[in-house]
Amino acid sequence: MAALLELRNIETYYGPVMAIKGISLEVRKGQIVSLLGANGAGKTTVLKTISGAMDPQKGSVILEGHQIQSRDPDIVARMGVAHVPEGREVFPFLSVAENLQVGAFSRKDSKIKDDLDLVYDYFPALKEKQKLQAGYLSGGQQQMLAIGRALMLKPSIMLLDEPSLGLSPLLVAEIAEIIQRLNGEQGVTVLLVEQNAKMALDIGDYGYVMELGRIVMEDTTARLKAATDIQEFYLGMKDQGVRGRRRWKQRKTWR
């Protein structure tokens, strides 16, 4: 099966600093692909490069066979890429319903109302507060609103940047379940950026690990979860051994 989204040898800079160092990855239709890494690894820059918020200096971003790199973000959105940024970034002075309507800005079809009802089915709290200004929602509700707004675009792929950030464990589990349901029930393809490696590996099909702007590991999420490096450096599973030796002194096996 051909990739729905493919990055080929992407290099992206912040001024003179190379943030993305020639990475390649792909997302197949119907997958949840998780992109892991510590702060500063370049994960958010990858999503911004895909959605058009940043232009790569080299390489190609290919969506359904068409190169989309360096296009304006609104054009990329019209092509079916919905970007849910880190920090949610809802419109605080607009109501919940108005925020959701913004998500459908580029659509001209007759099924917008049906999709609004679908969003409310997945997020009943938003329906209850549809007339409330978004700035008054809790952090978890704002994250739900940001995901719902992206759904209103009827995207071919959704880019989720740290959806668990700042949420309680209970809300993290709820968001993870919703992402899985949207993928399984609505066929939404997802590229998920997360520091919460357990969540990302639990719900993902395939995963990539980034460090300092490079992809250092990739595999199915089941195999990544079983990898010693991932267990130790991302899942916090430290085997002290019979003499209690400190495994944190060990180096990662990748370079």
C-alpha positions, 0 to 999 in steps of 0.5 A: 500500500502506498503511503498517504503521507511521505517525508523524503530527506527533509531539512528545516532550519530556524534561522541558521540552526538546522532543526530537521536533519534530513529525515524521512518517514511515512504514514499509511492510510488508516494508521496511527503513527507515533513520533517520539522524542524529548524536548528539542528533538524536532518533533513539532518542527516536523508537523509545522513543515508538513502543514506549511507553517514552516518551509523546508530548505531541502526535501519533499513532503508528499501527500497522496502522491502530490508534493505539498512542501512550501505551500501556504498553510491554508492550501495544505489544509484544503488538501486535507491536512488538519494540524492540532498544534501544541497548546491547543490554540482555540479561539478563546473569545469565540464560542465552542460552536463558532470554533467548530465552524471555523474548522469547516471554513474551506468546505462547501458540501452539505454535510457540515451539520452531520459532521458537527453532530458527529463531533458532539457525539464524540465530545458530549461536553462540547455539546453541553457548552456549545454557546460558551466562550472557548476560553472558559473551557478546562484544558481537557475540554479545550483539547477536545475542542481542538480535535473536534475543530480539526475533524470539521475539516474532514481531513485525510490526515490529522497531525496531533502535537502533544495532545496529552500536554498538561492533562491529568492521567484520567484525561490523557486516557480519555483523549487516547481512547478518543483518538483510537475511536476516531481512527477505528470508527471514522478511519482518521489517519493520525500522525501523533507527536508525543512525549508521553511515550507510553500513550503514543506506543499503546495507541500507535501502529508504527513509531519513529524516535527522534533525537536532535533532528534525526530519526534514530529508530523506527519499527512497529509500536509493539517492537519499540515497546519491547526494545531495551532503549525505549523501555529505559529512556522513554518508558522509565523501566530501569533494570538495576540488576543483581548488584543494583548497577545504574543503567542510566549511566549506559549509553543508547545503542543508536547513534 
